[in-house]
Amino acid sequence: MIQFTFVTQVSAQRDVVASQFDQSLLLKLKPPLVTMRLIQYDGQFRGDELKFAVGFGKFTQTWHGKITQHRYTEKDWLFRDEEITVPFPLQKWQHTHALKANDSGTLIIDRVKFEGKNRIYTLLLCLPIALMFLLRKPPYHRWLSAR
């Protein structure tokens, strides 16, 4: 599996940021040119599920994930979603969303592990997945920074 970690600093306090991690934010983080329709969103607690249709134009596939870990302490907050079914050419997916308080507000840490159907697909997925998470930085700042 390949792993990427993306870190974004926002100026709001961790509990405020955590309260905004919901289905509304998920839809705001949609990459450009990608169609996405939310089918199910239970939340971020262990056992919750999310499902959406994702694709380009009329070509869509189902992305179905389950929250496998959730932790909320004085130091950090995190939840992890893992694949039940993912679109081709993905085979495995694990995304840990973590929030850590610091003197400037909150660090949003997206840690992604993924694998394609084979090594070639895995390598071909690196750039689109990296771009997808880099494109989250402006919406994170826009929607999650202190106003």
The 8 nearest C-alpha neighbors of each residue, nearest first, counted from 0:
[[1, 114, 113, 112, 2, 91, 121, 115],
 [0, 2, 112, 113, 114, 3, 121, 111],
 [1, 3, 112, 111, 0, 113, 4, 110],
 [4, 2, 111, 110, 112, 5, 1, 129],
 [3, 5, 110, 109, 111, 6, 2, 108],
 [4, 6, 109, 108, 110, 3, 7, 132],
 [5, 7, 108, 107, 109, 106, 4, 8],
 [6, 8, 107, 106, 136, 9, 108, 5],
 [9, 7, 106, 105, 107, 6, 10, 104],
 [10, 8, 144, 105, 11, 140, 104, 106],
 [9, 11, 104, 144, 145, 103, 105, 12],
 [12, 10, 145, 144, 104, 9, 105, 16],
 [11, 13, 104, 15, 14, 105, 16, 10],
 [12, 14, 16, 105, 100, 15, 17, 98],
 [15, 13, 17, 16, 12, 18, 11, 100],
 [14, 16, 18, 12, 13, 17, 11, 19],
 [15, 17, 13, 19, 18, 14, 143, 12],
 [18, 16, 14, 19, 20, 15, 13, 98],
 [17, 19, 15, 16, 20, 14, 21, 13],
 [20, 18, 16, 17, 21, 15, 24, 143],
 [21, 19, 17, 18, 24, 16, 22, 25],
 [22, 20, 23, 24, 19, 25, 42, 18],
 [21, 23, 25, 24, 26, 40, 20, 42],
 [22, 24, 26, 21, 25, 27, 20, 19],
 [25, 23, 27, 26, 22, 21, 20, 28],
 [26, 24, 22, 28, 23, 27, 21, 29],
 [25, 27, 24, 23, 28, 29, 22, 35],
 [26, 28, 24, 25, 29, 23, 138, 30],
 [29, 27, 25, 26, 135, 30, 24, 138],
 [28, 30, 26, 27, 31, 25, 33, 35],
 [31, 29, 33, 131, 28, 32, 134, 135],
 [30, 32, 33, 29, 34, 134, 131, 28],
 [33, 31, 30, 34, 55, 56, 54, 29],
 [34, 32, 55, 31, 54, 30, 35, 53],
 [35, 33, 54, 53, 55, 56, 32, 36],
 [34, 36, 53, 52, 33, 37, 51, 54],
 [37, 35, 52, 51, 38, 53, 34, 26],
 [36, 38, 51, 39, 50, 35, 52, 40],
 [37, 39, 51, 50, 36, 40, 52, 49],
 [40, 38, 50, 49, 37, 41, 51, 48],
 [39, 41, 49, 42, 48, 22, 50, 38],
 [40, 42, 47, 48, 49, 39, 43, 44],
 [43, 41, 47, 40, 44, 21, 48, 49],
 [44, 42, 78, 47, 66, 45, 69, 41],
 [45, 43, 47, 69, 42, 46, 66, 78],
 [46, 44, 66, 67, 68, 47, 69, 43],
 [45, 47, 66, 44, 65, 67, 48, 68],
 [48, 46, 41, 66, 44, 45, 42, 65],
 [49, 47, 65, 41, 64, 66, 40, 46],
 [50, 48, 40, 39, 64, 63, 41, 65],
 [51, 49, 63, 39, 38, 62, 64, 37],
 [50, 52, 37, 38, 62, 36, 61, 53],
 [51, 53, 61, 36, 60, 35, 59, 62],
 [52, 54, 35, 59, 60, 34, 51, 61],
 [55, 53, 59, 34, 58, 33, 60, 56],
 [54, 56, 33, 58, 34, 57, 59, 32],
 [55, 57, 58, 34, 54, 59, 33, 32],
 [56, 58, 59, 55, 54, 34, 53, 60],
 [59, 57, 55, 56, 54, 60, 53, 34],
 [60, 58, 54, 53, 52, 57, 55, 61],
 [59, 61, 52, 53, 86, 54, 62, 58],
 [60, 62, 52, 51, 86, 63, 53, 85],
 [61, 63, 85, 51, 50, 84, 86, 52],
 [64, 62, 50, 84, 83, 49, 82, 61],
 [65, 63, 82, 83, 81, 49, 48, 80],
 [64, 66, 48, 80, 81, 47, 67, 46],
 [67, 65, 80, 45, 47, 46, 79, 68],
 [66, 68, 45, 79, 80, 65, 46, 81],
 [67, 69, 79, 78, 45, 66, 70, 44],
 [68, 70, 78, 44, 77, 45, 79, 71],
 [71, 69, 77, 76, 78, 72, 68, 75],
 [70, 72, 76, 75, 77, 69, 73, 74],
 [73, 71, 74, 75, 76, 70, 77, 99],
 [72, 74, 75, 71, 76, 100, 99, 13],
 [75, 73, 72, 99, 100, 76, 71, 98],
 [74, 76, 99, 72, 98, 73, 71, 77],
 [77, 75, 71, 98, 70, 97, 72, 99],
 [78, 76, 97, 70, 96, 69, 98, 71],
 [77, 79, 69, 68, 96, 95, 43, 70],
 [80, 78, 95, 68, 94, 66, 67, 96],
 [79, 81, 66, 65, 94, 93, 67, 64],
 [82, 80, 93, 64, 65, 92, 66, 94],
 [83, 81, 64, 92, 84, 85, 63, 91],
 [82, 84, 64, 63, 65, 81, 85, 62],
 [85, 83, 63, 82, 62, 64, 86, 61],
 [84, 86, 62, 89, 82, 63, 61, 87],
 [87, 85, 60, 89, 62, 88, 61, 84],
 [88, 86, 89, 85, 90, 116, 60, 115],
 [87, 89, 115, 116, 86, 120, 90, 121],
 [90, 88, 115, 87, 86, 116, 91, 85],
 [89, 91, 115, 116, 114, 88, 85, 92],
 [92, 90, 114, 113, 89, 82, 115, 93],
 [93, 91, 113, 82, 81, 112, 94, 114],
 [92, 94, 81, 112, 111, 80, 113, 95],
 [95, 93, 111, 80, 79, 110, 96, 112],
 [94, 96, 79, 110, 78, 109, 97, 111],
 [95, 97, 109, 77, 78, 108, 79, 94],
 [98, 96, 77, 108, 76, 107, 95, 109],
 [99, 97, 107, 76, 106, 75, 108, 77],
 [100, 98, 75, 106, 105, 74, 101, 97],
 [99, 101, 105, 13, 104, 106, 98, 12],
 [100, 102, 104, 103, 105, 99, 106, 12],
 [101, 103, 104, 100, 105, 10, 12, 106],
 [104, 102, 101, 10, 105, 9, 8, 100],
 [105, 103, 10, 12, 11, 101, 102, 100],
 [106, 104, 100, 13, 9, 99, 101, 12],
 [105, 107, 8, 99, 98, 7, 108, 100],
 [108, 106, 98, 7, 6, 97, 8, 105],
 [107, 109, 6, 97, 5, 96, 106, 98],
 [108, 110, 96, 5, 4, 95, 111, 6],
 [111, 109, 4, 95, 94, 3, 108, 5],
 [110, 112, 94, 3, 2, 93, 4, 109],
 [113, 111, 2, 93, 1, 92, 0, 94],
 [114, 112, 92, 91, 0, 1, 93, 111],
 [113, 115, 0, 91, 121, 90, 89, 1],
 [114, 116, 121, 89, 90, 120, 117, 88],
 [115, 117, 90, 88, 89, 120, 114, 121],
 [116, 118, 115, 120, 119, 121, 114, 90],
 [119, 117, 121, 120, 122, 115, 116, 114],
 [118, 120, 122, 121, 117, 123, 115, 116],
 [121, 119, 123, 115, 122, 117, 118, 124],
 [120, 122, 115, 118, 124, 114, 119, 123],
 [123, 121, 119, 124, 120, 125, 118, 115],
 [122, 124, 120, 121, 125, 119, 126, 127],
 [125, 123, 121, 122, 127, 126, 128, 120],
 [126, 124, 128, 122, 123, 127, 129, 121],
 [125, 127, 129, 128, 124, 130, 123, 122],
 [128, 126, 130, 129, 124, 125, 131, 123],
 [127, 129, 131, 130, 125, 126, 124, 132],
 [128, 130, 126, 132, 131, 127, 125, 133],
 [131, 129, 133, 127, 128, 132, 134, 126],
 [130, 132, 128, 134, 129, 133, 30, 127],
 [133, 131, 135, 134, 129, 130, 128, 5],
 [132, 134, 130, 135, 131, 136, 129, 5],
 [133, 135, 132, 131, 136, 130, 137, 30],
 [136, 134, 132, 133, 138, 28, 137, 139],
 [135, 137, 139, 134, 138, 133, 7, 140],
 [138, 136, 140, 139, 135, 141, 134, 133],
 [139, 137, 141, 140, 135, 136, 142, 28],
 [138, 140, 136, 143, 137, 142, 141, 135],
 [141, 139, 137, 144, 138, 143, 142, 9],
 [140, 142, 138, 139, 143, 137, 144, 136],
 [143, 141, 139, 140, 138, 144, 24, 19],
 [142, 144, 139, 140, 16, 141, 9, 11],
 [145, 143, 10, 11, 9, 140, 142, 146],
 [146, 144, 11, 10, 143, 9, 12, 104],
 [145, 144, 11, 10, 143, 142, 141, 140]]
